[in-house]
Amino acid sequence: MKQETIIKYNRFNLTLSLLEPALLPPYKGSTLRGGFGHAFKRVACAIKDKECINCLLKERCVYSYIFETPPPKETKMMRKYKAAPHPFVIEPPLENQMTYKPEEKITLSLVLIGKAVDYLPYFIYTFDELGKIGIGRFRAKFELKEVYCNGEIIYDSESRVIKSFKSHSLSLNEDAPSPKEEPLKLLFLTPTRIVYDERLTLGLEFHILIRALLRRLFLIYYFHCGGDPSGWDFKGMIEKAKEIETIGQDLRWYDWERYSKRQNTRMKMGGFVGEITFEGNLAPFISLIKAGEVLHVGKGTAFGLGRYKIIGSE
């Protein structure tokens, strides 16, 4: 019998209060993730001028774990990759507002996954430091006012104390077959970059979505939750997914780009957004779809890419 597959996670909502006028791009994922990464290295990295891959401390370093996550030497998975998936997602606000006045607030969400939940103090301290560095074209400074979890304040700038909070978990086990087959409609909220057959896809078939979810979720489960996914029949699930039909699709391409300081170049990060509806025996896949709703799907999830929601779900 297959053991239950559980991914531990928490979503935290951060309120940033601007201290200066700010000019930010319509999609703020790169600004927030890029600034956070720069500040995190300043906070947590012991040898700041060395790449993680060449560092002797990489297997014990918080920065290396969060941003480069080196696969253990004895790993059974991802042996050909330099790093595992990031154990965090930064969800920028979805508004397209670009100019902000002092005292205006920006709210973003931070999803921490598996062992990364234990490093919440590092994330809070880093956002506090990023506020002193500034974000956007004018390097606008801000104050991290509050951090919410489960609707309650667990940190504020006055007390500077992190309160306890309840963790959540996602089960990836197949749902029981349902006699009633209802269509599944998904709304992709942020650019979604799914690679299939070595190409970014726009016309999304269900089995392509499931392939991307299986890859992301089970690598997360293995590297960040200490799980063993060897008992899963991935090939069988993909074959089942091929039987699901697309009955409605209104996807469009959303172009945006980011500047990478490390590579000293601008990188195109476009992806599709919009709605798509599937029909068929979806019950075996619902737990994966719901997990992806929290953890995103595709490439660039740390920037908030690949965010979607199930239309009609509470």
Secondary structure, DSSP 8 states (H G I E B T S, - for coil): -----EEEEEEEEEEEEESS-EE--SS-HHHHHHHHHHHHHHHH-SSTTS-GGG-TTTTT-HHIIIII----TT-SS-TT-S----SEEEE-------EE-TT-EEEEEEEEEGGGGGGHHHHHHHHHHHHHH-BTTTTB-EEEEEEEETTEEEEETTT--------EEEE-S-----SS---EEEEEEEEEB-EETTEE-SS--HHHHHHHHHHHHHHHHHHHS---GGG--HHHHHHHHTT-EEEEEEEEEE--EEEETTTTEEEE--EEEEEEEEES--GGGHHHHHHHHHH--SB-GGGTTT-EEETT--
